[in-house]
Amino acid sequence: MKIQVDVKRAYEEAAKGDGYRVLVDRLWPRGVSREALHFDAWCKDLAPSPALRKWFGHKAEHWEKFRDDYETELRSEEQKERMRQLVQDAGASHITLLYGARDTEHNHAVILAAEIERVARSLRKTSKQGG
């Protein structure tokens, strides 16, 4: 089964088709109550490091370097294990990553979604080989 990972602003309404909803910001989104967010997990440790987040500052001109540096962070064994655990916890074929940034194209959730899909593919290959 192929896993689908989507991204959605935390300020958007939850939908039935969202699947397993995961907040992936280190900081809680401003102006959103815990009751209003409707989330299954908060994986703040998968967010960019505080230093990288502050350097990026959501400036599109920093996007390429931010993406490269964040991908490097996500490819550590510790982060790959967190992503494997997230996929297992979701237990379904659909995960929606929630983020607070205004920019829907230049935010860490877009990068994280691609990395989670990559990790999920490697989990599938491993399970096929083992079974």
C-alpha atoms as a printed R data frame, in Angstrom:
    type eleno elety resid chain resno       x       y      z
1   ATOM     1    CA   MET     A     1   0.000   0.000  0.000
2   ATOM     2    CA   LYS     A     2   1.386   3.388 -1.008
3   ATOM     3    CA   ILE     A     3   1.251   6.072  1.643
4   ATOM     4    CA   GLN     A     4   0.007   9.533  0.688
5   ATOM     5    CA   VAL     A     5   1.345  12.528  2.590
6   ATOM     6    CA   ASP     A     6  -0.365  15.889  2.163
7   ATOM     7    CA   VAL     A     7   0.315  19.262  3.743
8   ATOM     8    CA   LYS     A     8  -2.255  21.704  5.057
9   ATOM     9    CA   ARG     A     9  -2.181  24.929  7.008
10  ATOM    10    CA   ALA     A    10  -3.184  24.462 10.626
11  ATOM    11    CA   TYR     A    11  -5.699  27.269 10.130
12  ATOM    12    CA   GLU     A    12  -7.713  25.299  7.538
13  ATOM    13    CA   GLU     A    13 -10.731  23.230  8.540
14  ATOM    14    CA   ALA     A    14 -10.207  19.541  9.174
15  ATOM    15    CA   ALA     A    15 -11.688  17.270  6.516
16  ATOM    16    CA   LYS     A    16 -12.764  13.637  6.693
17  ATOM    17    CA   GLY     A    17 -10.223  12.735  4.016
18  ATOM    18    CA   ASP     A    18  -7.252  14.134  5.970
19  ATOM    19    CA   GLY     A    19  -6.422  10.781  7.517
20  ATOM    20    CA   TYR     A    20  -3.869  10.919 10.345
21  ATOM    21    CA   ARG     A    21  -3.335  14.617 11.145
22  ATOM    22    CA   VAL     A    22   0.071  15.621 12.488
23  ATOM    23    CA   LEU     A    23   1.197  19.063 13.616
24  ATOM    24    CA   VAL     A    24   4.829  19.407 12.516
25  ATOM    25    CA   ASP     A    25   5.731  22.862 13.854
26  ATOM    26    CA   ARG     A    26   8.004  23.287 16.843
27  ATOM    27    CA   LEU     A    27   5.813  26.144 18.062
28  ATOM    28    CA   TRP     A    28   2.040  26.021 18.493
29  ATOM    29    CA   PRO     A    29   0.213  27.967 15.719
30  ATOM    30    CA   ARG     A    30  -0.860  31.410 16.879
31  ATOM    31    CA   GLY     A    31  -4.514  31.937 17.593
32  ATOM    32    CA   VAL     A    32  -5.492  28.262 17.336
33  ATOM    33    CA   SER     A    33  -6.784  26.428 20.379
34  ATOM    34    CA   ARG     A    34  -5.937  22.791 20.993
35  ATOM    35    CA   GLU     A    35  -9.621  21.932 20.734
36  ATOM    36    CA   ALA     A    36  -9.990  23.663 17.371
37  ATOM    37    CA   LEU     A    37  -6.997  22.030 15.673
38  ATOM    38    CA   HIS     A    38  -8.175  18.391 15.537
39  ATOM    39    CA   PHE     A    39  -4.839  16.611 15.389
40  ATOM    40    CA   ASP     A    40  -3.688  13.070 16.133
41  ATOM    41    CA   ALA     A    41  -0.052  13.811 16.982
42  ATOM    42    CA   TRP     A    42   2.342  16.713 17.471
43  ATOM    43    CA   CYS     A    43   5.773  15.818 16.104
44  ATOM    44    CA   LYS     A    44   7.682  18.977 16.961
45  ATOM    45    CA   ASP     A    45  11.015  17.135 16.842
46  ATOM    46    CA   LEU     A    46  10.562  16.653 13.084
47  ATOM    47    CA   ALA     A    47  10.468  20.423 12.569
48  ATOM    48    CA   PRO     A    48  13.653  22.220 11.518
49  ATOM    49    CA   SER     A    49  16.149  22.949 14.263
50  ATOM    50    CA   PRO     A    50  15.551  26.303 15.984
51  ATOM    51    CA   ALA     A    51  18.710  27.766 14.434
52  ATOM    52    CA   LEU     A    52  17.710  26.734 10.903
53  ATOM    53    CA   ARG     A    53  14.126  27.934 11.368
54  ATOM    54    CA   LYS     A    54  15.294  31.342 12.597
55  ATOM    55    CA   TRP     A    55  17.846  31.691  9.791
56  ATOM    56    CA   PHE     A    56  15.243  30.826  7.124
57  ATOM    57    CA   GLY     A    57  12.720  33.328  8.481
58  ATOM    58    CA   HIS     A    58  10.241  32.230  5.765
59  ATOM    59    CA   LYS     A    59  12.204  34.216  3.174
60  ATOM    60    CA   ALA     A    60  11.731  32.706 -0.283
61  ATOM    61    CA   GLU     A    61  15.242  33.803 -1.303
62  ATOM    62    CA   HIS     A    62  16.649  31.427  1.362
63  ATOM    63    CA   TRP     A    63  14.527  28.503  0.154
64  ATOM    64    CA   GLU     A    64  17.159  26.451 -1.746
65  ATOM    65    CA   LYS     A    65  19.710  26.478  1.074
66  ATOM    66    CA   PHE     A    66  17.006  25.947  3.689
67  ATOM    67    CA   ARG     A    67  15.710  22.906  1.778
68  ATOM    68    CA   ASP     A    68  19.203  21.415  1.495
69  ATOM    69    CA   ASP     A    69  20.008  22.006  5.168
70  ATOM    70    CA   TYR     A    70  16.648  20.692  6.382
71  ATOM    71    CA   GLU     A    71  16.943  17.566  4.223
72  ATOM    72    CA   THR     A    72  20.344  16.984  5.820
73  ATOM    73    CA   GLU     A    73  18.757  17.261  9.273
74  ATOM    74    CA   LEU     A    74  15.990  14.842  8.296
75  ATOM    75    CA   ARG     A    75  18.400  12.223  6.993
76  ATOM    76    CA   SER     A    76  20.001  11.641 10.376
77  ATOM    77    CA   GLU     A    77  19.262   8.204 11.828
78  ATOM    78    CA   GLU     A    78  17.348   9.774 14.708
79  ATOM    79    CA   GLN     A    79  15.035  11.691 12.367
80  ATOM    80    CA   LYS     A    80  14.563   8.719 10.031
81  ATOM    81    CA   GLU     A    81  13.486   6.657 13.042
82  ATOM    82    CA   ARG     A    82  10.996   9.373 14.032
83  ATOM    83    CA   MET     A    83   9.542   9.313 10.514
84  ATOM    84    CA   ARG     A    84   9.332   5.500 10.515
85  ATOM    85    CA   GLN     A    85   7.501   5.681 13.839
86  ATOM    86    CA   LEU     A    86   5.114   8.306 12.462
87  ATOM    87    CA   VAL     A    87   4.276   6.088  9.478
88  ATOM    88    CA   GLN     A    88   3.665   3.146 11.796
89  ATOM    89    CA   ASP     A    89   1.581   5.249 14.217
90  ATOM    90    CA   ALA     A    90  -0.559   6.507 11.332
91  ATOM    91    CA   GLY     A    91  -1.337   2.915 10.433
92  ATOM    92    CA   ALA     A    92  -3.093   4.084  7.275
93  ATOM    93    CA   SER     A    93  -2.322   5.200  3.767
94  ATOM    94    CA   HIS     A    94  -2.932   8.917  4.353
95  ATOM    95    CA   ILE     A    95  -1.138  11.429  6.568
96  ATOM    96    CA   THR     A    96  -1.779  15.180  6.598
97  ATOM    97    CA   LEU     A    97   1.012  17.360  7.949
98  ATOM    98    CA   LEU     A    98  -0.211  20.564  9.596
99  ATOM    99    CA   TYR     A    99   1.909  23.725  9.656
100 ATOM   100    CA   GLY     A   100   1.361  27.364 10.563
101 ATOM   101    CA   ALA     A   101   3.370  29.252  7.907
102 ATOM   102    CA   ARG     A   102   1.531  31.540  5.484
103 ATOM   103    CA   ASP     A   103   3.571  30.471  2.445
104 ATOM   104    CA   THR     A   104   2.085  27.249  1.094
105 ATOM   105    CA   GLU     A   105   5.057  26.521 -1.197
106 ATOM   106    CA   HIS     A   106   8.095  27.537  0.842
107 ATOM   107    CA   ASN     A   107   7.627  25.803  4.180
108 ATOM   108    CA   HIS     A   108   9.233  22.861  5.919
109 ATOM   109    CA   ALA     A   109   6.113  20.647  5.741
110 ATOM   110    CA   VAL     A   110   6.526  20.363  1.954
111 ATOM   111    CA   ILE     A   111  10.065  19.026  2.430
112 ATOM   112    CA   LEU     A   112   9.055  16.785  5.322
113 ATOM   113    CA   ALA     A   113   6.202  15.243  3.308
114 ATOM   114    CA   ALA     A   114   8.626  14.152  0.575
115 ATOM   115    CA   GLU     A   115  11.007  12.683  3.156
116 ATOM   116    CA   ILE     A   116   8.204  10.764  4.912
117 ATOM   117    CA   GLU     A   117   7.114   9.306  1.570
118 ATOM   118    CA   ARG     A   118  10.731   8.250  0.922
119 ATOM   119    CA   VAL     A   119  10.948   6.587  4.354
120 ATOM   120    CA   ALA     A   120   7.581   4.868  3.792
121 ATOM   121    CA   ARG     A   121   8.836   3.471  0.442
122 ATOM   122    CA   SER     A   122  11.910   2.038  2.142
123 ATOM   123    CA   LEU     A   123   9.690   0.480  4.853
124 ATOM   124    CA   ARG     A   124   7.567  -1.151  2.144
125 ATOM   125    CA   LYS     A   125  10.648  -2.565  0.396
126 ATOM   126    CA   THR     A   126  11.955  -3.925  3.696
127 ATOM   127    CA   SER     A   127   8.629  -5.563  4.580
128 ATOM   128    CA   LYS     A   128   8.344  -7.122  1.097
129 ATOM   129    CA   GLN     A   129  11.853  -8.573  1.365
130 ATOM   130    CA   GLY     A   130  11.221  -9.895  4.853
131 ATOM   131    CA   GLY     A   131   7.849 -11.478  4.114
